[in-house]
Amino acid sequence: MHSPNWIHDLSPFLIRFSDTFGIRYYGLAYVLGFVGAWFLMRRAALTGRTRLPAALMGDFIVALVLGVLLGGRIGYFLLYQFPAVRADPSILLRVWEGGMSFHGGLVGVLAALAFYAWRHQQSFLHLGDLVASVAPLGLLFGRIANFINGELWGKETTVPWAVIFPQSDHSGLPAHLIAPRHPSQLYEAFLEGLVLLVLLQWRFWRTDLLTRQPGRIAGEYLCGYAFARVVCEVFREPDASLVLGLSRGTLYSLAMFAAGLWLVFRSPTRRA
């Protein structure tokens, strides 16, 4: 007997050299996200859209990479798996086992922005707008990689496009008997990634918000991501215990939404 739903059987490796070593799609997603961000921000510098010189874009990307990787890794265990890291702190170093948090990465990026703005005498809000306008590109690639990895799957459903994720069941059932689930990773790739990228790039290039209201684009990004994440959490299986009846992703996104609203409505009407 065969299931009418597609059974996820994608390999997490683009090129595999051994059982555990190779070029993974997840790592490639980070590379593509950062390279794409560098290209878009450098173009903004070359066209005079930002006051950050094109010559500093390489260093700026390095600072962002460190912020995302360190913040995302530490944040994942503090926000979602604190008992595990408390029992064995060395788990933070076992990066091959996975574990990254968007919200932790966001805190890391904010720290990197603050340091870079101070070091190079740049406006923190201006740099925040610049990064916010390209950040969804990384989310787009990252969520697609989540789907390829067969992780962070959605809740059980009977919709025609539901996918059977073999890793979602630990009872030993044959794959065709495992309950199909929402491919919520793709929902997130579309809303958090593609839709938000198009919207923010349009706001960045086609409006004067960058100079008239520094911080506004960053605020719109926080609100937009938070809204998209809360919508997607309706379909996503929680990957940690609930808090006040809400998934961790929803709870943290509500805090992001509040911060975004504050930025949108308090942004001063002046040049960055």
Residue frames relative to the residue before (quaternion, step in Angstrom):
aa qw qx qy qz dx dy dz
M 1.0000 0.0000 0.0000 0.0000 0.00 0.00 0.00
H 0.1649 -0.7979 0.5762 0.0649 3.57 -0.90 0.96
S 0.4601 -0.6717 0.5073 0.2827 3.55 -1.08 0.74
P 0.4743 -0.6623 0.4901 0.3100 3.61 -1.06 0.67
N 0.6419 0.5141 -0.3175 0.4722 3.59 1.26 -0.28
W 0.5386 -0.6185 0.4624 0.3369 3.53 -1.14 0.68
I 0.2874 -0.7418 0.5848 0.1588 3.56 -0.98 0.92
H 0.4267 -0.7250 0.4814 0.2459 3.56 -0.57 1.18
D 0.1129 0.8038 -0.5745 0.1053 3.57 -0.71 1.09
L 0.3364 0.7636 -0.4880 0.2562 3.57 1.18 0.53
S 0.4151 -0.6902 0.5359 0.2533 3.56 -1.09 0.73
P 0.4460 -0.6893 0.4929 0.2882 3.62 -0.98 0.72
F 0.6625 0.5052 -0.2940 0.4685 3.59 1.29 -0.17
L 0.3631 -0.6721 0.6002 0.2370 3.52 -1.09 0.79
I 0.7581 0.0017 0.0208 0.6518 3.55 1.06 -0.92
R 0.1338 -0.8173 0.5594 0.0338 3.57 -0.75 1.05
F 0.2060 -0.7962 0.5617 0.0903 3.56 -0.79 1.07
S 0.7730 -0.0180 0.0116 0.6340 3.59 1.22 -0.52
D 0.7563 -0.3746 0.2568 0.4708 3.58 -1.25 -0.12
T 0.8178 0.2349 -0.0951 0.5168 3.58 0.99 -0.80
F 0.7261 0.4157 -0.2298 0.4971 3.59 1.23 -0.19
G 0.3962 0.6877 -0.5389 0.2824 3.54 -0.97 0.92
I 0.6023 -0.5174 0.4412 0.4182 3.55 -1.31 -0.22
R 0.1719 -0.8192 0.5439 0.0591 3.56 -0.40 1.27
Y 0.5764 -0.5900 0.4439 0.3501 3.54 -1.17 0.65
Y 0.6214 0.5578 -0.3527 0.4223 3.59 1.04 -0.72
G 0.6665 0.4778 -0.2968 0.4893 3.56 0.96 -0.84
L 0.6336 0.5328 -0.3229 0.4587 3.55 1.04 -0.80
A 0.6029 0.5635 -0.3531 0.4407 3.59 1.09 -0.70
Y 0.6444 0.5087 -0.3220 0.4715 3.59 0.99 -0.80
V 0.6491 0.5220 -0.3180 0.4529 3.57 0.94 -0.91
L 0.6808 0.4861 -0.2902 0.4648 3.58 0.85 -0.96
G 0.6392 0.5376 -0.3231 0.4450 3.57 1.01 -0.81
F 0.7090 0.4481 -0.2684 0.4738 3.58 0.86 -0.92
V 0.6346 0.5138 -0.3347 0.4704 3.60 1.01 -0.75
G 0.6584 0.5040 -0.3057 0.4681 3.58 0.96 -0.86
A 0.6398 0.5170 -0.3206 0.4697 3.58 1.02 -0.81
W 0.6404 0.5204 -0.3214 0.4645 3.58 0.97 -0.87
F 0.6518 0.5230 -0.3180 0.4478 3.59 0.92 -0.88
L 0.6983 0.4701 -0.2801 0.4614 3.60 0.83 -0.96
M 0.6833 0.4725 -0.2962 0.4713 3.60 0.93 -0.84
R 0.6262 0.5189 -0.3423 0.4705 3.59 1.03 -0.68
R 0.6191 0.5266 -0.3379 0.4746 3.58 1.03 -0.74
A 0.6344 0.5250 -0.3286 0.4625 3.58 1.00 -0.79
A 0.6610 0.5003 -0.3060 0.4682 3.58 1.03 -0.79
L 0.6801 0.5036 -0.2927 0.4452 3.59 0.90 -0.90
T 0.7146 0.4145 -0.2468 0.5065 3.58 1.15 -0.56
G 0.5519 -0.6558 0.3741 0.3541 3.57 1.27 0.19
R 0.4152 0.7278 -0.4576 0.2975 3.56 1.25 0.31
T 0.7707 0.1882 -0.1187 0.5970 3.57 1.21 -0.45
R 0.4683 -0.6828 0.4870 0.2781 3.56 -1.14 0.60
L 0.5129 0.6058 -0.4400 0.4199 3.60 1.23 -0.01
P 0.4245 -0.7344 0.4606 0.2614 3.64 -0.51 1.10
A 0.5855 -0.5888 0.4288 0.3559 3.56 -1.11 0.70
A 0.6195 0.5733 -0.3404 0.4144 3.59 1.08 -0.70
L 0.6969 0.4569 -0.2725 0.4809 3.59 1.19 -0.46
M 0.4510 0.7227 -0.4419 0.2812 3.60 1.23 -0.16
G 0.6177 0.5552 -0.3506 0.4327 3.59 1.03 -0.71
D 0.6743 0.4788 -0.2816 0.4866 3.56 0.92 -0.96
F 0.6297 0.5460 -0.3291 0.4440 3.56 1.03 -0.81
I 0.6538 0.5048 -0.3095 0.4711 3.59 0.96 -0.86
V 0.6236 0.5364 -0.3443 0.4526 3.60 0.99 -0.79
A 0.6465 0.5133 -0.3141 0.4690 3.59 0.97 -0.86
L 0.6620 0.4984 -0.3027 0.4708 3.59 0.99 -0.83
V 0.6156 0.5467 -0.3449 0.4508 3.59 1.01 -0.80
L 0.6698 0.4898 -0.2971 0.4725 3.58 0.88 -0.94
G 0.6497 0.5237 -0.3188 0.4494 3.58 0.97 -0.83
V 0.6746 0.4948 -0.2938 0.4623 3.57 0.92 -0.93
L 0.7142 0.4715 -0.2722 0.4400 3.58 0.77 -1.03
L 0.7018 0.4437 -0.2794 0.4822 3.60 0.83 -0.92
G 0.6825 0.4821 -0.2935 0.4643 3.58 0.88 -0.91
G 0.6662 0.5136 -0.3048 0.4466 3.56 0.95 -0.88
R 0.6776 0.4950 -0.2910 0.4596 3.57 0.96 -0.87
I 0.6988 0.4499 -0.2718 0.4853 3.58 0.79 -1.01
G 0.6567 0.5354 -0.3093 0.4317 3.56 0.96 -0.87
Y 0.6036 0.5750 -0.3604 0.4186 3.58 1.04 -0.76
F 0.7363 0.4167 -0.2424 0.4748 3.57 0.84 -0.93
L 0.6532 0.4969 -0.3288 0.4672 3.59 1.04 -0.63
L 0.7488 0.4114 -0.2161 0.4726 3.60 0.95 -0.86
Y 0.8163 0.2658 -0.1068 0.5017 3.59 1.00 -0.76
Q 0.8184 0.1707 -0.0577 0.5456 3.61 1.02 -0.73
F 0.1057 0.8493 -0.5121 0.0726 3.57 0.96 0.83
P 0.6344 0.5238 -0.3651 0.4358 3.68 0.86 -0.72
A 0.6422 0.5377 -0.3282 0.4367 3.59 1.03 -0.78
V 0.7095 0.4364 -0.2725 0.4816 3.59 0.87 -0.90
R 0.6005 0.5434 -0.3653 0.4589 3.59 1.11 -0.52
A 0.6788 0.4796 -0.2855 0.4771 3.57 1.04 -0.76
D 0.8058 0.0225 0.0249 0.5912 3.59 1.06 -0.73
P 0.2284 -0.8206 0.5088 0.1248 3.64 0.10 1.26
S 0.5872 0.6031 -0.3750 0.3885 3.61 1.11 -0.53
I 0.4934 0.6667 -0.4260 0.3613 3.58 1.25 -0.27
L 0.5544 0.6171 -0.3833 0.4061 3.59 1.20 -0.50
L 0.7044 0.4710 -0.2577 0.4643 3.57 1.10 -0.70
R 0.6211 0.5500 -0.3484 0.4362 3.60 1.21 -0.34
V 0.0560 -0.8643 0.4999 0.0012 3.54 0.63 1.21
W 0.5952 0.5864 -0.3704 0.4059 3.60 1.14 -0.50
E 0.6246 0.5330 -0.3389 0.4593 3.58 1.26 -0.23
G 0.5301 -0.6523 0.3984 0.3671 3.60 1.28 0.00
G 0.4821 0.6719 -0.4911 0.2738 3.53 -1.36 0.05
M 0.3026 0.7153 -0.5728 0.2620 3.57 -0.15 1.34
S 0.1975 -0.7803 0.5858 0.0949 3.55 -1.07 0.76
F 0.4660 -0.6691 0.4969 0.2969 3.57 -0.88 0.92
H 0.6913 0.4918 -0.2958 0.4390 3.58 0.81 -0.98
G 0.6273 0.5062 -0.3359 0.4872 3.59 1.09 -0.62
G 0.6348 0.5262 -0.3204 0.4663 3.56 1.04 -0.80
L 0.6125 0.5531 -0.3433 0.4484 3.57 1.08 -0.72
V 0.6468 0.5015 -0.3174 0.4790 3.59 0.95 -0.85
G 0.6417 0.5253 -0.3195 0.4584 3.58 1.02 -0.81
V 0.6469 0.5080 -0.3143 0.4741 3.58 1.00 -0.80
L 0.6340 0.5281 -0.3339 0.4557 3.61 0.96 -0.79
A 0.6441 0.5065 -0.3181 0.4769 3.57 1.03 -0.80
A 0.6495 0.5103 -0.3123 0.4693 3.59 0.98 -0.85
L 0.6392 0.5266 -0.3196 0.4604 3.59 1.00 -0.82
A 0.6559 0.5178 -0.3131 0.4512 3.56 0.91 -0.94
F 0.6678 0.4917 -0.3014 0.4705 3.58 0.93 -0.90
Y 0.6909 0.4858 -0.2916 0.4490 3.58 0.84 -0.95
A 0.6320 0.5273 -0.3320 0.4608 3.58 1.00 -0.80
W 0.6647 0.4929 -0.2954 0.4775 3.59 0.99 -0.84
R 0.6829 0.5123 -0.2910 0.4320 3.58 0.88 -0.97
H 0.8066 0.2690 -0.1207 0.5124 3.59 0.93 -0.86
Q 0.4601 -0.7206 0.4269 0.2947 3.57 1.25 0.39
Q 0.3899 0.6902 -0.4946 0.3562 3.54 0.88 1.08
S 0.5655 -0.5857 0.4557 0.3599 3.56 -1.26 0.39
F 0.4622 -0.6893 0.4867 0.2727 3.57 -0.76 1.05
L 0.6753 0.4959 -0.2990 0.4569 3.59 0.90 -0.91
H 0.6322 0.5293 -0.3340 0.4568 3.58 1.01 -0.77
L 0.6634 0.4874 -0.3025 0.4805 3.58 0.91 -0.89
G 0.6218 0.5466 -0.3333 0.4511 3.56 1.07 -0.74
D 0.6403 0.5111 -0.3171 0.4778 3.57 1.03 -0.80
L 0.6399 0.5411 -0.3175 0.4438 3.56 0.97 -0.88
V 0.6972 0.4605 -0.2674 0.4799 3.57 0.86 -0.97
A 0.6370 0.5487 -0.3280 0.4308 3.58 0.96 -0.86
S 0.6512 0.5481 -0.3191 0.4168 3.58 1.02 -0.76
V 0.7610 0.3386 -0.1918 0.5191 3.61 1.19 -0.47
A 0.4654 0.7267 -0.4205 0.2801 3.61 1.22 -0.35
P 0.6399 0.5465 -0.3594 0.4034 3.66 0.89 -0.71
L 0.5348 0.6228 -0.4115 0.3959 3.60 1.19 -0.41
G 0.6633 0.4930 -0.2969 0.4783 3.57 0.98 -0.85
L 0.6325 0.5266 -0.3273 0.4642 3.57 1.05 -0.75
L 0.6146 0.5543 -0.3425 0.4447 3.58 1.01 -0.79
F 0.7104 0.4377 -0.2603 0.4858 3.58 0.78 -1.00
G 0.6554 0.5408 -0.3137 0.4237 3.58 0.98 -0.85
R 0.6817 0.4776 -0.2956 0.4689 3.60 0.92 -0.86
I 0.6064 0.5256 -0.3580 0.4774 3.59 1.09 -0.62
A 0.6417 0.5138 -0.3163 0.4735 3.58 1.04 -0.80
N 0.5971 0.5518 -0.3555 0.4610 3.61 1.08 -0.70
F 0.6594 0.5012 -0.3047 0.4702 3.57 0.98 -0.86
I 0.6456 0.5121 -0.3235 0.4652 3.59 0.93 -0.87
N 0.6703 0.4966 -0.2870 0.4708 3.59 1.03 -0.80
G 0.3671 -0.7360 0.4913 0.2866 3.60 1.19 -0.42
E 0.5341 0.6108 -0.4025 0.4238 3.59 1.09 0.75
L 0.7999 0.2637 -0.2132 0.4952 3.57 -1.30 0.33
W 0.1624 0.8310 -0.5098 0.1525 3.54 1.00 0.92
G 0.5682 -0.6204 0.4380 0.3167 3.52 -1.33 0.27
K 0.6778 -0.4662 0.3738 0.4285 3.54 -1.34 -0.14
E 0.6433 -0.5208 0.3910 0.4025 3.54 -1.26 0.39
T 0.0793 0.7993 -0.5870 0.1011 3.55 -1.00 0.85
T 0.3560 -0.7198 0.5518 0.2252 3.55 -1.33 0.23
V 0.3427 0.7406 -0.5177 0.2571 3.62 1.19 0.27
P 0.6310 -0.5904 0.3461 0.3654 3.62 -1.03 0.73
W 0.7261 0.4311 -0.2491 0.4741 3.61 1.06 -0.68
A 0.3346 0.7572 -0.4980 0.2581 3.60 1.25 0.25
V 0.2467 -0.7694 0.5793 0.1075 3.56 -1.16 0.71
I 0.3347 -0.7061 0.5822 0.2246 3.55 -1.09 0.70
F 0.1214 -0.7807 0.6117 0.0396 3.56 -0.67 1.16
P 0.3703 -0.7659 0.4766 0.2218 3.64 -0.24 1.20
Q 0.6537 0.5350 -0.3238 0.4261 3.60 1.04 -0.71
S 0.5840 0.6045 -0.3729 0.3931 3.59 1.23 -0.30
D 0.7248 0.3696 -0.2222 0.5372 3.59 1.26 -0.26
H 0.1359 -0.8080 0.5713 0.0468 3.55 -0.91 0.97
S 0.5049 0.6780 -0.4056 0.3477 3.58 1.25 0.28
G 0.5328 -0.6518 0.3987 0.3636 3.57 1.26 -0.14
L 0.3580 0.7435 -0.4928 0.2761 3.59 1.22 0.29
P 0.5506 -0.5586 0.4807 0.3920 3.60 -1.15 0.48
A 0.6414 -0.5772 0.3400 0.3739 3.57 -1.03 0.77
H 0.6912 0.5003 -0.3057 0.4225 3.60 0.90 -0.85
L 0.6640 0.4826 -0.3067 0.4818 3.60 1.28 -0.19
I 0.5230 0.6287 -0.4139 0.3999 3.59 1.27 -0.10
A 0.5344 -0.6513 0.4371 0.3147 3.58 -0.95 0.89
P 0.4141 -0.7013 0.5205 0.2564 3.61 -0.89 0.91
R 0.1960 -0.8000 0.5641 0.0587 3.55 -1.16 0.65
H 0.6153 -0.5134 0.4372 0.4082 3.53 -1.31 0.30
P 0.3469 -0.6883 0.5843 0.2541 3.62 -1.01 0.72
S 0.0547 -0.8683 0.4929 0.0146 3.55 0.69 1.15
Q 0.5350 0.6126 -0.4162 0.4065 3.58 1.18 -0.39
L 0.6760 0.4824 -0.2898 0.4757 3.58 1.04 -0.80
Y 0.5775 0.5518 -0.3780 0.4681 3.60 1.12 -0.58
E 0.6804 0.4893 -0.2816 0.4673 3.55 0.96 -0.93
A 0.6125 0.5447 -0.3489 0.4543 3.59 1.03 -0.77
F 0.6817 0.4907 -0.2855 0.4614 3.58 0.99 -0.84
L 0.7631 0.3884 -0.2171 0.4688 3.59 0.72 -1.07
E 0.7368 0.4094 -0.2349 0.4841 3.59 0.76 -1.04
G 0.7440 0.4120 -0.2112 0.4818 3.54 1.13 -0.68
L 0.8111 0.3250 -0.1782 0.4525 3.56 0.09 -1.31
V 0.6983 0.4729 -0.2894 0.4528 3.60 0.71 -1.05
L 0.6919 0.4734 -0.2832 0.4659 3.57 0.86 -0.95
L 0.6194 0.5459 -0.3446 0.4467 3.60 1.03 -0.71
V 0.6698 0.4946 -0.2997 0.4658 3.58 0.85 -0.96
L 0.6676 0.5127 -0.3027 0.4470 3.58 0.90 -0.95
L 0.7312 0.4383 -0.2573 0.4551 3.59 0.77 -0.99
Q 0.6126 0.5228 -0.3606 0.4705 3.60 1.07 -0.57
W 0.6262 0.5188 -0.3337 0.4768 3.57 1.06 -0.70
R 0.6627 0.4935 -0.3059 0.4731 3.58 0.94 -0.86
F 0.6531 0.5317 -0.3073 0.4431 3.59 1.03 -0.79
W 0.7852 0.3599 -0.1712 0.4739 3.59 0.82 -1.00
R 0.7801 0.3877 -0.1786 0.4575 3.60 1.01 -0.73
T 0.7144 0.3508 -0.2629 0.5454 3.60 1.24 0.12
D 0.4662 -0.6674 0.4969 0.3005 3.58 -1.29 0.15
L 0.2707 0.8033 -0.4944 0.1924 3.57 1.22 0.43
L 0.5892 0.6136 -0.3706 0.3729 3.58 1.05 -0.72
T 0.7680 0.3068 -0.1763 0.5338 3.58 1.05 -0.74
R 0.6838 0.5008 -0.2947 0.4414 3.59 1.05 -0.75
Q 0.8117 0.0637 -0.0099 0.5805 3.59 0.98 -0.80
P 0.1168 -0.8185 0.5596 0.0569 3.61 0.34 1.17
G 0.7355 0.3513 -0.3011 0.4950 3.54 -0.86 1.02
R 0.5499 0.6394 -0.3930 0.3665 3.58 1.21 -0.43
I 0.6694 0.4880 -0.3134 0.4643 3.62 0.87 -0.88
A 0.6301 0.5183 -0.3327 0.4730 3.59 1.03 -0.75
G 0.6460 0.5173 -0.3140 0.4653 3.57 1.01 -0.82
E 0.6552 0.5005 -0.3129 0.4714 3.57 0.98 -0.81
Y 0.6107 0.5427 -0.3443 0.4626 3.57 1.10 -0.67
L 0.6655 0.5020 -0.3088 0.4580 3.58 0.85 -0.96
C 0.6706 0.4853 -0.2984 0.4751 3.60 0.93 -0.88
G 0.6745 0.5112 -0.2967 0.4423 3.56 0.92 -0.92
Y 0.6621 0.4885 -0.3093 0.4767 3.56 0.94 -0.87
A 0.6512 0.5291 -0.3195 0.4403 3.56 0.89 -0.95
F 0.6552 0.5055 -0.3128 0.4662 3.59 0.94 -0.88
A 0.6729 0.4939 -0.2975 0.4634 3.59 0.87 -0.96
R 0.6639 0.5119 -0.3087 0.4494 3.59 0.94 -0.86
V 0.6486 0.5106 -0.3230 0.4629 3.59 0.95 -0.84
V 0.6290 0.5209 -0.3316 0.4723 3.59 1.02 -0.79
C 0.7006 0.4737 -0.2711 0.4596 3.58 0.84 -0.97
E 0.5951 0.5762 -0.3674 0.4228 3.59 1.12 -0.59
V 0.5378 0.6119 -0.4015 0.4184 3.59 1.22 -0.42
F 0.7619 0.3635 -0.1782 0.5056 3.57 1.09 -0.76
R 0.6457 0.5509 -0.3072 0.4304 3.58 1.24 -0.35
E 0.4514 -0.6627 0.5250 0.2855 3.57 -1.02 0.80
P 0.4543 -0.6879 0.4803 0.2994 3.64 -0.70 0.99
D 0.2507 -0.7855 0.5493 0.1356 3.59 -0.93 0.89
A 0.7341 0.2188 -0.2072 0.6085 3.57 1.27 0.48
S 0.6735 -0.4965 0.3465 0.4241 3.57 -1.23 0.31
L 0.5356 -0.6391 0.4537 0.3143 3.57 -1.17 0.65
V 0.1975 -0.7431 0.6264 0.1284 3.55 -1.27 0.49
L 0.8263 -0.0581 -0.0197 0.5598 3.58 -0.57 1.19
G 0.6946 -0.4883 0.2601 0.4600 3.55 1.09 0.75
L 0.6526 0.4889 -0.3059 0.4914 3.59 1.30 0.05
S 0.5140 -0.6053 0.4977 0.3488 3.55 -1.16 0.57
R 0.6291 -0.5405 0.3858 0.4040 3.57 -1.19 0.49
G 0.6311 0.5517 -0.3310 0.4334 3.58 1.00 -0.84
T 0.6600 0.4976 -0.3018 0.4750 3.57 1.00 -0.84
L 0.6633 0.5231 -0.3076 0.4379 3.57 0.87 -0.96
Y 0.6949 0.4593 -0.2797 0.4775 3.58 0.84 -0.96
S 0.6418 0.5297 -0.3264 0.4483 3.59 1.07 -0.69
L 0.6011 0.5446 -0.3644 0.4576 3.59 1.08 -0.58
A 0.6320 0.5094 -0.3256 0.4848 3.56 1.06 -0.73
M 0.6254 0.5297 -0.3265 0.4708 3.59 1.06 -0.76
F 0.6458 0.5303 -0.3207 0.4460 3.56 0.95 -0.89
A 0.6465 0.5148 -0.3178 0.4648 3.58 0.97 -0.83
A 0.6529 0.5008 -0.3098 0.4764 3.59 0.99 -0.85
G 0.6424 0.5309 -0.3182 0.4519 3.57 1.03 -0.80
L 0.6422 0.5178 -0.3189 0.4667 3.57 0.97 -0.84
W 0.6314 0.5352 -0.3294 0.4542 3.56 1.00 -0.83
L 0.6669 0.4954 -0.3019 0.4676 3.58 0.95 -0.85
V 0.6507 0.5331 -0.3200 0.4358 3.57 0.96 -0.88
F 0.7857 0.3692 -0.1835 0.4613 3.56 0.81 -0.98
R 0.7131 0.4216 -0.2891 0.4798 3.61 1.16 -0.27
S 0.4145 0.7307 -0.4685 0.2733 3.59 1.24 -0.17
P 0.3904 -0.7360 0.4993 0.2378 3.62 -0.66 1.03
T 0.4094 -0.6886 0.5405 0.2570 3.56 -1.13 0.65
R 0.4711 0.6165 -0.4874 0.4005 3.54 0.15 1.35
R 0.6012 -0.5572 0.4228 0.3864 3.53 -1.28 0.21
A 0.5190 -0.6427 0.4677 0.3143 3.53 -1.12 0.78
